[in-house]
Amino acid sequence: MSEPKRAGDAPIPVEVEAGKSYFWCTCGQSSSQPFCDGSHKGSDFAPLKWTAEEDGRKFFCTCKATGNSPLCDGSHK
């Protein structure tokens, strides 16, 4: 599998905490979208570590086509 599976058609809003790291699913196989659950094991994919700079709501990509990983840039439209 060299292309990620499209896991959704809209971003998932997440309340993030400043300084906390989040591991975004890059393969699209995780049942814990938008975050990694290890479903990529045995593939060329690995989770993307992202650390929040401030508290607040962020919109995480599920279509896996964003140019602003792991956050949505509207590529799903």
Backbone as CSV, one residue per row, in Angstrom:
resi,resn,N_x,N_y,N_z,CA_x,CA_y,CA_z,C_x,C_y,C_z
1,MET,0.855,-1.176,0.000,0.000,0.000,0.000,0.897,1.233,0.000
2,SER,0.912,1.967,-1.082,1.735,3.167,-1.145,0.896,4.432,-1.030
3,GLU,-0.385,4.326,-1.269,-1.301,5.450,-1.116,-2.138,5.224,0.143
4,PRO,-2.353,6.270,0.940,-3.168,6.091,2.139,-4.638,5.877,1.786
5,LYS,-5.337,5.198,2.660,-6.780,5.002,2.525,-7.464,6.294,2.973
6,ARG,-8.448,6.729,2.220,-9.234,7.896,2.614,-10.111,7.480,3.787
7,ALA,-9.863,8.048,4.953,-10.568,7.641,6.167,-11.839,8.441,6.416
8,GLY,-12.030,9.529,5.688,-13.212,10.355,5.887,-13.292,11.465,4.868
9,ASP,-14.422,12.150,4.886,-14.670,13.235,3.938,-14.758,14.600,4.607
10,ALA,-14.408,14.640,5.881,-14.443,15.902,6.621,-13.416,15.819,7.748
11,PRO,-12.890,16.962,8.165,-11.930,16.948,9.269,-12.618,16.596,10.586
12,ILE,-11.807,16.166,11.553,-12.305,15.862,12.890,-11.783,16.935,13.841
13,PRO,-12.707,17.664,14.513,-12.252,18.675,15.472,-11.763,18.015,16.761
14,VAL,-10.635,18.488,17.268,-10.040,17.950,18.491,-9.601,19.126,19.357
15,GLU,-9.958,19.080,20.634,-9.464,20.069,21.590,-8.061,19.613,22.006
16,VAL,-7.058,20.393,21.654,-5.669,20.021,21.936,-5.120,20.841,23.101
17,GLU,-4.077,20.294,23.723,-3.431,20.949,24.859,-2.022,21.374,24.483
18,ALA,-1.663,22.587,24.821,-0.330,23.108,24.534,0.745,22.191,25.102
19,GLY,1.742,21.884,24.283,2.856,21.055,24.703,2.611,19.563,24.588
20,LYS,1.379,19.149,24.343,1.055,17.721,24.222,1.292,17.265,22.787
21,SER,1.837,16.055,22.638,2.077,15.483,21.310,0.937,14.559,20.912
22,TYR,0.596,14.599,19.637,-0.468,13.780,19.053,0.139,13.022,17.880
23,PHE,-0.298,11.801,17.677,0.237,10.966,16.609,-0.850,10.713,15.583
24,TRP,-0.768,11.461,14.486,-1.767,11.444,13.413,-1.569,10.230,12.524
25,CYS,-2.659,9.558,12.200,-2.640,8.404,11.301,-2.356,8.866,9.876
26,THR,-1.329,8.301,9.262,-1.002,8.643,7.869,-1.505,7.600,6.880
27,CYS,-1.832,6.393,7.362,-2.228,5.310,6.453,-3.719,5.293,6.144
28,GLY,-4.527,5.849,7.040,-5.973,5.844,6.863,-6.654,4.594,7.382
29,GLN,-5.909,3.644,7.924,-6.464,2.372,8.391,-6.904,2.396,9.859
30,SER,-6.459,3.369,10.624,-6.734,3.404,12.061,-8.225,3.493,12.345
31,SER,-8.670,2.741,13.344,-10.066,2.837,13.781,-10.215,3.940,14.820
32,SER,-9.115,4.609,15.156,-9.110,5.714,16.123,-8.865,7.041,15.427
33,GLN,-9.382,7.221,14.218,-9.161,8.444,13.442,-9.476,9.670,14.275
34,PRO,-8.671,10.696,14.186,-7.611,10.909,13.228,-6.247,10.402,13.712
35,PHE,-6.249,9.688,14.829,-4.983,9.292,15.435,-4.636,7.832,15.155
36,CYS,-3.359,7.534,15.304,-2.811,6.210,15.011,-3.206,5.181,16.071
37,ASP,-3.556,3.978,15.613,-3.794,2.852,16.519,-2.866,1.678,16.210
38,GLY,-1.871,1.907,15.351,-0.909,0.866,14.997,-1.288,0.039,13.788
39,SER,-2.392,0.365,13.128,-2.856,-0.401,11.968,-1.875,-0.369,10.798
40,HIS,-0.945,0.572,10.792,0.032,0.703,9.709,1.128,-0.361,9.763
41,LYS,1.229,-1.084,10.856,2.332,-2.051,11.021,2.413,-2.987,9.828
42,GLY,3.621,-3.170,9.310,3.844,-4.006,8.141,3.708,-3.259,6.830
43,SER,3.471,-1.954,6.902,3.345,-1.131,5.692,4.485,-0.116,5.655
44,ASP,4.465,0.743,4.647,5.466,1.803,4.524,5.095,3.043,5.334
45,PHE,3.957,3.017,6.011,3.464,4.183,6.729,3.930,4.197,8.180
46,ALA,3.986,5.399,8.735,4.293,5.610,10.148,3.482,6.816,10.605
47,PRO,3.100,6.870,11.867,2.333,8.023,12.338,3.173,9.299,12.295
48,LEU,2.488,10.414,12.173,3.141,11.724,12.177,2.965,12.340,13.563
49,LYS,4.079,12.637,14.223,4.030,13.286,15.532,3.816,14.781,15.335
50,TRP,2.822,15.320,16.031,2.512,16.747,15.967,2.328,17.232,17.400
51,THR,2.965,18.344,17.740,2.868,18.893,19.083,2.137,20.229,19.039
52,ALA,1.107,20.341,19.861,0.300,21.561,19.915,1.107,22.696,20.537
53,GLU,1.054,23.847,19.900,1.757,25.019,20.419,0.912,25.787,21.420
54,GLU,-0.424,25.620,21.308,-1.333,26.313,22.215,-2.595,25.484,22.401
55,ASP,-3.301,25.742,23.487,-4.587,25.091,23.719,-5.579,25.569,22.676
56,GLY,-6.520,24.717,22.312,-7.569,25.142,21.401,-8.077,24.007,20.539
57,ARG,-8.974,24.342,19.648,-9.570,23.368,18.738,-8.811,23.383,17.417
58,LYS,-8.403,22.199,16.991,-7.745,22.019,15.704,-8.549,21.006,14.903
59,PHE,-8.504,21.148,13.587,-9.258,20.264,12.705,-8.279,19.343,11.982
60,PHE,-8.295,18.064,12.367,-7.371,17.072,11.824,-7.937,16.437,10.566
61,CYS,-7.087,16.306,9.561,-7.437,15.745,8.264,-7.778,14.257,8.377
62,THR,-8.809,13.827,7.645,-9.130,12.403,7.540,-9.042,11.911,6.098
63,CYS,-8.997,12.829,5.129,-8.922,12.398,3.724,-7.497,12.003,3.334
64,LYS,-6.529,12.407,4.152,-5.104,12.100,3.973,-4.494,12.780,2.748
65,ALA,-5.160,13.808,2.226,-4.657,14.529,1.052,-4.178,15.942,1.395
66,THR,-4.253,16.319,2.650,-3.871,17.669,3.057,-2.412,17.983,2.725
67,GLY,-2.149,19.215,2.434,-0.780,19.685,2.242,-0.264,20.327,3.512
68,ASN,-1.072,20.261,4.576,-0.752,20.889,5.856,-0.829,19.849,6.982
69,SER,-0.264,18.679,6.750,-0.373,17.569,7.697,0.050,17.977,9.103
70,PRO,-0.726,17.591,10.101,-1.891,16.729,10.088,-3.216,17.480,10.014
71,LEU,-3.141,18.790,9.824,-4.354,19.600,9.882,-5.002,19.724,8.505
72,CYS,-6.301,19.852,8.520,-7.083,19.951,7.280,-6.771,21.254,6.541
73,ASP,-6.644,21.153,5.228,-6.475,22.339,4.378,-7.588,22.455,3.339
74,GLY,-8.630,21.628,3.476,-9.754,21.673,2.546,-9.603,20.776,1.337
75,SER,-8.556,19.962,1.291,-8.320,19.093,0.137,-9.431,18.062,-0.071
76,HIS,-10.214,17.800,0.964,-11.282,16.808,0.859,-12.443,17.272,-0.034
77,LYS,-12.496,18.556,-0.341,-13.622,19.099,-1.119,-13.512,18.744,-2.584
